Amino acid sequence: MSLAYLHYDVFTNQPLVGNQLAVFLDGRGLSSARMQKLAREMNFSESTFILPPEAADTDVRMRIFTPASELPMAGHPTIGSAFALAQTGAIAAGASRVVFGLGVGPTPVDLEWDENGRLRFAWMTQPNPVFDPPVDDRAGAAAALGLSAGDLDAGLPVQQVSCGVPYMLVPLRDRGAVDRAELDPAASRACMLANAMNPAACFFLFSVSTDRSTETAYSRMFAPGFGITEDPATGSAAGPLGCYLVRHGVVSGDAARRIVSRQGVAMGRPSTLHISIGSTGGEISEVKVGGEAVLVARGEVLDRYAARNADFVPVVPSA
């Protein structure tokens, strides 16, 4: 038996843009080391491996790998894998929710279907945010991106925020500054060490859009420590971005439920990420990131390269 996978473009409704994802439909019998090698072979930002549930409050276990390491959670793999499970019939048409078991624990994904029974949209719930103190060395943060302090948005702080995965959020003054940015590995490492942060942490840079009728923010993400030079669409950063924009008063009220981040444009892979932030008593109480996905290709890894464990009994996914 070969090892089947589906190739999706995520956070888009058009093929050949958005963020690429390989979904291995049945990861049983694969060691962690083999999963990592397969993710490196795919060389997408992430690849996922579907497994039976390990907890009673989940529907499926899923592991997520970049070309360099495993992640506790990620956005585009979760959204894309929900579409893959719907495509194979593992999620029944019309189901309102599927719960993934991820490294951060049970992760609900709410599902919206079209009139033909096809999955149209998926909303991933993320953990509530953790905010680090603002970074005082703004010039160092700008230098990490090959920019000057004058390229930063003077009205917003540089700050690390996490909804499961921490990101250094760097607000820039306009789209031009976002497009000019180029990660300087030495300067970025120095910035992280100076602020007692993980040197492999991710930089998420953005500008707040002046016309918010189509997008709230224009963004990019660099994560060389995870083997990702630049990511076309980063769902695990979209949650922190939405929380940051709410915390600092950029959006409020109904607008906090309709945040749109436009990412991947500089890479030629434009992506649209939808963010919904709910608050209770002035505190953020709900974080959701949503989007679409498009099936682009199907493939298989020959069994001698997949190298499943010897006691594996092949199971063909539902058609």
N, C-alpha and C positions, 0 to 999 in steps of 0.2 A: 504494500500500500504506500502510495506517495502521500506527502503532507500538503494538504490543500490550503490555499490562502486566497483572499479577495483583496484587491487593490482599490481603495477609495480615495477620492479627493474630498476633503472635509472643509467645512465652513464656506461652502460655495454650492450653487445649484448648476454650475457649468463644469464640464470635464476639462482637465489639463490646466487648471488653476487651483487655488486653495492649497491645502496642506496634504501631502501624500501620506497614506497609511496602508500598511500590510496587516491584515487580520488573519491570523492562523486559526482556523475554525475548530481545531481539536488539538490542544497542546498536551494531552495526557501522554505520559511516557517520555517527555522531554526533560532533560536535566536543565538546571538554571544556566549552566555553562553553554549548553547547546542552544538554548533560547537566545543567549547573548550573541553567539556566533551567527545565528540566523538573522538577527536584527542588524548585525554589522553587514551581512551579505546583502540585505534589502537596501541598506544605506538611506532609508527615509529618516525623518526626524524621530519617528517612533514606529514600532511594530508591537502588536498585541497578540497574546496567546490565551485562548478561551479554554477554561477548565470547569469541572463540576463545582457546584457551590460547596464552600467549607463551613458556612454558618447558616443557621436556620432562617435568619432574616435577610438572606440574599438569594438571588436567582441564579447567579453565575459568578465564578471566580475569574478574574482577569489579571494577567501580569503584563506590565508595560516596560519595554526596553527601548532606549535610544541606541545608536551604534556603539556607545561607550559604557552604558550603565543602566541599571533598572531604576525606575521611578516609582514612588509610592502612589502617585496619581497624576493624571494629565487630562487635558480637556479634549483635544481633537481625537485622541485614541478612544475616549469614552463615547463621544458622539458618533464617531465613525463605526465603532464596534456595535453600537445599538442598531445602526442601519444594516450592518452585516447580519446580525441575528434576525432582524426582521426579514431580510432578503432570503435567508435560508429557511424561514418558518420556525426557527427556535423561539421567536417571540410571536405569539398569535396576533393576527391582524386585529386592530381595534383595542389592544391592551393599552391601558392608560399609563402604566409604569413598569420599568424593570429596575431591579436593584443589583448593581455590580458590587462584588466584594473586591475592593482595592487595598493597597497597602495602608491607606488612611482609614480603612473600615468600610462599612456599608455606604454606598453612594447611589442615591436614587436618580433615575433619569425619567422624566415625564415625556410622554410620547404623543404626537399629534399626527393624525392620518388623513389622507385625502379621500375623496368619495369612491375611489377605486380600490381602497384597502391597502394603499402603499404608504409607507412611513414618509411623512412630509417634513417633520421638524422634531428636534429632540432638545430637551432642557436638562442640563446636568446640575444637580445641587452640589455646592461646594461647602467646605467648613467655613464657619464664620471667621472673619479676618483677625490676624495678629499684626499690630503695627509696632515697628521699632521706632525709637526716637529719630527725628529728622537728622540727616547727615550735615554736620557743620562745614565740612570741607567741600564746598560746592565746586570750587575750582578743580579739585582732584577728581570729582565725579565727571566734570566736563572733559578733563584731559583724558580720562579713561575711554572716552568716545571720540577722541581726536578733535574736540571742540574747545572753545573758550568759555569762561564763565558768563560772558555776555550772550551766549547762545541759549542759556537757561531761561525758563520762564521765571521772571523776578517775583511773581506773586505766589509761587507754589514751592513746597519743599522737595528736596531729594530725600527719599524715604524707602526703607525696605518694608514690604507688606507680604504676608503669606496667607493663602487660603488652602494650605496643604503643601505648597512648594514656595519658598521665599524668592521674591524678585526685588531687585533694586530699581525702583521707579524713578526715572529721570525726566522731569517735564521740560520740554524745550519750547522756544518762543514761537516757532512756526514750522510748517511742513518742510521748508527749505533746510532748516537745521537738522530735522529728522533725517532727511535724505542724504545730507552731507556726512553724517556720523559714520565713523569707521573704528571698530574696537581696537584699542591699543593694548595688547596683552600685558605688557610690563606695567603700564599706567593703571590698568584695571586691577591687577593684582595688588599694586601698592595701595590703591583706594580701598580695596576690601580689607587688607591687613590693617590699615590705619584706622578703620572703623570697626575692627574686631569682628569681621564677617568672614564667611567661608570664601576662600580665594576662588573657588569654582562656581560661585553664585552667578545668577543670571542678571543681565541688564535689560530692562524694559524701558524704552524711550518713546516719548509720545508728545504730540502737541494737541492742545484743545482746539477744536475746529471753530472757526468764526461763524460759519453757517451750519447749524446743527439739524437741518431738515433731513439730511441723509446720513450724517455721521457725527458722533460726539468727539471722537479722538482719532488721530492718524498715528500709527504706531509701528515699531519694529522691535525685535528681540534678538539678543546675542547670548549664546550659552556654550562657549567653547569647552567649558569643563565637562559638559555632557556629550561632547562630540558633535555639537550643533553650531556651526559657524553663524548662521542666521536661520530663524524659523519663520515660515510664511504665515502661520496662524497659531497662537499660543493660548489655548483655552484656560490653562491653569494660571496664566497671567492676567486673563481678562477679568476674572473674579476680583483679584487684588486691585486692578485698575478701577473697576466700578466702585469698590469700597473706598478707595483713595479719593475719587471724584466726589463721592457723597460726603466723606469726612471733612474735606476741605471746601465744601460749599460750591463746587463747580456745577453740580446738578442737585436737585431736590424735588420732593413731591412726586408727581406722576412721571417726571422726566427720569427719575432714578430707576423706573421700571422699563425705560426704553432707551438705554444706553447702547450705542453702536460703536464698535472699534473696527477701523479699517486697517488691515495689516497686510504685508506681503507685496505691496505695490512696487516697492523698490526692487524686488526680486523678480518681477514679472509674473507673480503668482498671487494676484489680489484675492483677499479673503475678507469675509464679513462675519464678525462675531457679535452676537446679541447678548446683552447683560441686563439682568433684572436684580435690583438691590431693594430689599424690604427692611424697614426699620420699625422698632417697637420702643416707645418711651425714649426716643432720641438715640437709641443704640441699634446698630446693624444686626438684624436677626435672621436674614435670609439672603443667600447669595446663589444666583442661578446664571449659568452661561449656556446659550443655545445656538443652534445653527443647523444647517443642512449638510448633506453629503451625497456624492455621486459615485456609483460603481463604474470604474474605468476598465478593470481587467480582472481575469481569473488566472491563477497559476498553481503550480505544484512543485514541491521540492522532492526530488527522488529519495526514496527511503534510505539509501545508503549514505546520503548526505544529511538527511534529517537525524539519523542515528537515535531513534527512540530506544527506550529501555527494552530489554529482551522480553519482559513479561507483558508488554503492551498488547492489548486486544483492539484492533482497529474498529472504529465506529464511524460510519458514513453520516455526516451531518444531514439533518432534514432538508429535503429539497422543496 
